[in-house]
Amino acid sequence: MTADDVAAFRTALAATFGYDADLEDEGDADRFAAIFDIERLYPAFDGDQVVGTGGDFGFQMTVPGGGQVATTGLTVVTVRPTHTRQGMLTAMMRRHFDLAQERGEILGGLWASEAPIYGRYGYGPSASIVNAKLDVRHSGHGSAEEGVTVRLVEGPEAERLLPAIFDRVQPTRPGMYQRTADWWTHRLFYDPEKYRDGASSMRHAVAESDGEPIGYVSYRQKASWDVLADGQIRIRELMPATDAAYRALWHYLVTIDLFPIVEYWNNPADDPLPFMLRNGRAAETKVSDGLWTRLVNLPAALEARRYQTDGRLTVQVADSFCGWNEGTYLLEVNDGVGQCERVTAESDVSMPSSTLGSLYLGGQGARGLARAGQLRGDVASIQLLDHMFRSYPAPWCPEIF
């Protein structure tokens, strides 16, 4: 793709997702150029018309044990409705994985616009998210966190403090990826009125202990009155570096006068919010898939993460789309460190690459996947697989890419 194709790419992308690209807005154009590497975008053409879009980000993602793995993050995938079911997406996916191999990116990730699409390309849902909504008038709340203060920050101070806190948290939870300065400027701190849905500008509150920043929350407020105040707090991102910061930030959010409705669309699967409320049942929660992953270089990816339990398993993986991965592997774990090599031995467990993608970050249980028919093996081997791959804390990706 060349610079001359950007406008057509943006137009096709917007139209397929149901909105109109504002090509006259120079700020949007600059933002697109800052976020996307043009060499990582691959449009599909019919003649000189862009009829499909695809691209990826290259970043370092945390895997169980805290390692940082070179990851290709699939994004902006569309096919115009006039060209669906003609193999265009498959061709773009083929290019995507070929480029990932050339760059040495051993793991792939995405957020799926539609769940049925990506399993056939080897992805599996690996990090669940919990959408939580509560009315503080019904749920109540706990007491303030002793020794932690929360204050609002803005402008240069927010731009200095928030990335430093995020960088402290990012290596601690599988599924989180590193952010660049441009990412912060053009995504996290980008706040035009047209994207606020009638709510306020973004607020940033920082939790501190003995003067040290230990967490932050970014959120909007939307005022509403009938007879009583019925305002909403819409959390964009909550990032505690300590348990005390977590408790203090949530206490702050649920005690903002005039705004009793608090909603966060992307809580981690192991989030303990209901236990902090006097009436945890009053917190409405909905679990859904967040990050999906697939192994691009299977043995390298399995050796990059750490394991909860030592053991030895032969694993047969079917991977028709990335055929270089297909085969049987011996995974041997000692002191949490895995070694993986291709073997010809009979397998203890077998599964498609999409199931291995679901297991990889440690958030999905092998026994549950076996019950669903997604992997096969004897009871003892499945139990060992489950114990080996589980990770704590649960994987979580705080932001769609």
ABEGO torsion letter per residue (X at the ends): XBAAAAAAAAAAAAAAAGBBBBAABAAAAAAAAAABBAAABBBBBBEABBABBBBBBBBBBBBBGGBBBBBBBBBGBBBBAAABGAGAAAAAAAAAAAAAAAAGBABBBBBBABAAAAAAAGBBBABBBBBBBBBAAAAEBBBBBBGBBBBBBBEAAAAAAAAAAAAAAAAABBGBBBBBAAAAAAAAABBBAAAAGGBBBBBBBBBBBGGBBAEBBBBBBBBBBBABBABBBBBABBBBABAAAAAAAAAAAAABBGBABBBBABBBAABAAAAABABAAABBBBBBBBBBBBBABAAAAAAABBBABBEBBBBBBBBAABAAABEBBBBBBBGGBBBBBBBABBBABBBBAAAAAAAAAGABBAAAAAAAGABBEBAAAAAAAAAAABBOBBBBBABBX
